[in-house]
Amino acid sequence: MSTPIVEAIDIEKTLGEGAGRVQALRGVSLTLKGGEMTLLMGPSGSGKTTLLSILGCMLTPTRGTVRLRGETTTGASAEGLARLRRSHVGFVFQSYHLFPTLTALENVRLVLDVRGERGEDTRERAAAALTTVGLSHKHHAFPRELSGGEQQRVAIARAVVGRTSAILADEPTASLDSENGQAIMTVLAEIAKDPERAVLVVTHDPRTLPFADRIVRIEDGRIVGEDAGARRAIVTTEPEVPAHVP
Ligand SMILES: Nc1ncnc2c1ncn2[C@@H]1O[C@H](COP(=O)(O)OP(=O)(O)OP(=O)(O)O)[C@@H](O)[C@H]1O
């Protein structure tokens, strides 16, 4: 049986103040298991980024529990959350977020440095992560010398180099053309074959569908359905829950 990497139980999140107060999540439960690629899809404003931020310990829920590899985040200090995040989570964003003055290798190695891992082997680990994403020939290139797809591959190498078990990607293909988008999804799907790793991709992009094990649909802060993706043979469609039932 595959291991639960991230478990979110009955998550609620209220954002903003006064008249701008929004209930972004209204009782969301979601488990990400090792060896799975999950797509999170839903309309703009439905709560996808809020949920990804809570799963990755960037944001704390108003109510509910998150467990990362069995460790609960409830009551953790900001420092405790940062430790959990560094140990277990790798993020990939639409706009890459690379340091422009560092080479590809240095961008990846920096993650290990931040984690206090400074041995000579960190260079080899960073190089191995770049090889995983097909960039063994671009160690010394600066982000401005790389295409968008290559920059995103550096960002993925950075997300996996720390041997984190949850890879959370927010619209990773949105800035890329079809070919590069496919290449990025192929790399993420390859990572998701590891039974010790779970990959969650927030996306609007229908081109990502063939890479999914599961497609989770969110509307108005609630999970409204789940379908088995093309990568999985067994169909596990759950009944749809109306979005507006209190
Ligand atoms: N800091 C904030 N203060 C107040 N409301 C917020 C804040 N951040 C997000 N929201 C609101 O919370 C809801 C969920 O936002 P979220 O960004 O999670 O949606 P999303 O599904 O990721 O949208 P998109 O696809 O457009 O990125 C939206 O109504 C949004 O306007």
PDBQT file of the ligand as one rigid body, heavy atoms in Angstrom, charges set to zero:
ROOT
HETATM    1  N1  LIG A 301      -4.740  37.505   1.050  1.00  0.00    +0.000 N 
HETATM    2  C1  LIG A 301      -6.040  37.397   0.746  1.00  0.00    +0.000 A 
HETATM    3  N2  LIG A 301      -6.972  38.178   1.332  1.00  0.00    +0.000 NA
HETATM    4  C2  LIG A 301      -8.282  38.037   1.052  1.00  0.00    +0.000 A 
HETATM    5  N3  LIG A 301      -8.768  37.130   0.172  1.00  0.00    +0.000 NA
HETATM    6  C3  LIG A 301      -7.882  36.339  -0.452  1.00  0.00    +0.000 A 
HETATM    7  C4  LIG A 301      -6.477  36.423  -0.212  1.00  0.00    +0.000 A 
HETATM    8  N4  LIG A 301      -5.851  35.495  -0.995  1.00  0.00    +0.000 NA
HETATM    9  C5  LIG A 301      -6.825  34.869  -1.692  1.00  0.00    +0.000 A 
HETATM   10  N5  LIG A 301      -8.037  35.364  -1.375  1.00  0.00    +0.000 N 
HETATM   11  C6  LIG A 301      -9.339  34.918  -1.889  1.00  0.00    +0.000 C 
HETATM   12  O1  LIG A 301      -9.492  33.556  -1.525  1.00  0.00    +0.000 OA
HETATM   13  C7  LIG A 301     -10.151  32.822  -2.559  1.00  0.00    +0.000 C 
HETATM   14  C8  LIG A 301      -9.284  31.657  -3.007  1.00  0.00    +0.000 C 
HETATM   15  O2  LIG A 301      -8.108  32.188  -3.638  1.00  0.00    +0.000 OA
HETATM   16  P1  LIG A 301      -7.009  31.235  -4.310  1.00  0.00    +0.000 P 
HETATM   17  O3  LIG A 301      -5.886  32.116  -4.739  1.00  0.00    +0.000 OA
HETATM   18  O4  LIG A 301      -6.716  30.107  -3.401  1.00  0.00    +0.000 OA
HETATM   19  O5  LIG A 301      -7.814  30.704  -5.583  1.00  0.00    +0.000 OA
HETATM   20  P2  LIG A 301      -7.272  29.906  -6.868  1.00  0.00    +0.000 P 
HETATM   21  O6  LIG A 301      -8.238  28.798  -7.097  1.00  0.00    +0.000 OA
HETATM   22  O7  LIG A 301      -5.841  29.542  -6.665  1.00  0.00    +0.000 OA
HETATM   23  O8  LIG A 301      -7.426  31.012  -8.011  1.00  0.00    +0.000 OA
HETATM   24  P3  LIG A 301      -6.591  31.231  -9.382  1.00  0.00    +0.000 P 
HETATM   25  O9  LIG A 301      -6.882  30.040 -10.247  1.00  0.00    +0.000 OA
HETATM   26  O10 LIG A 301      -7.180  32.491  -9.932  1.00  0.00    +0.000 OA
HETATM   27  O11 LIG A 301      -5.142  31.368  -9.006  1.00  0.00    +0.000 OA
HETATM   28  C9  LIG A 301     -10.439  33.843  -3.661  1.00  0.00    +0.000 C 
HETATM   29  O12 LIG A 301     -11.758  34.313  -3.469  1.00  0.00    +0.000 OA
HETATM   30  C10 LIG A 301      -9.434  34.942  -3.407  1.00  0.00    +0.000 C 
HETATM   31  O13 LIG A 301      -9.935  36.185  -3.863  1.00  0.00    +0.000 OA
ENDROOT
TORSDOF 0
